[in-house]
Amino acid sequence: MCSGRVDLKFVLKAFLNGCDGILIGGCRLNECNYVTHGNYHALNMVLLCKKIMEHIGLNPERLKIAFMSSADGVRYVEKVSELSNKVRELGPLGKNEGLDQNELKARLEEVVKLIPYIKLIKKEKLESRLENEEEYEGFFTNDEIEKLFSEVPSYYIDPHKCQACMICQRRCPAEAIIGGKNRIHVIDQEKCIKCGTCFEACPPRFGAVQKISGEPVPTPIPEEERTIARKSKKK
């Protein structure tokens, strides 16, 4: 119903599934039927996605957004034709960019995995309303995107502080935390989406979850050493 519902993940997943070009159509700006004005959200998402595409080596011209009403049949045909001609010129996804399919897939999958983190860090900009097209070009910069990916944090549970309370495990949206009752929790770094939920959820009195940037995550303790021996209460 609204172009604002087109998530960054939808676009990247479409490319991951073999799309060579994507056109997003939205209502004309300032003519939204909803108070959310989701078409501005869609615009900001596309501007961000184009810069991400540049960062991973894809031609950003493969992604377009156009604003039109249901009566703009001619404009719709023009925009579809423009994208079709551009895709025909560029050829299959990755080929023109010099990326083999395995490398292309790996790069896209890595970005898809980081989408919750990206949306969290860029939340304020993604909710902005750009009134003039002159603002589009510099809204997201190459340096900004480079910094975004170079400063991706990791999260680690200190086994000496973990109390196996299971709060972080229950709240993890990616089910990336391994643990249970009386079991020291461990974050599966392959599943972790860098959202920071565990960091926020860990009770301050424990402070077990650590945010790590610029250095490797410590090796998790062996599974056989993860049981916490509780002292029984005296009657």
Protein Blocks (a to p, Z undefined) as FASTA:
>chain_A
ZZklmcfklmmmmmmnopabdcdddddehiafbfklmmlmmmmmmmmmmmmmmmnopafk
lpccddddfklmmlmmmmmmmmmmmmmmnopehjlnopafklmmmmmmmmmmmmmmmmmm
mmmmmmpccfbfklmmmmpcfklmmmmmmmcccddddfklpgolommmmmmmnlpagcde
hiacdddfklpgolommmmmpcfklomaccdehiacdddddfklmpccdddddZZ
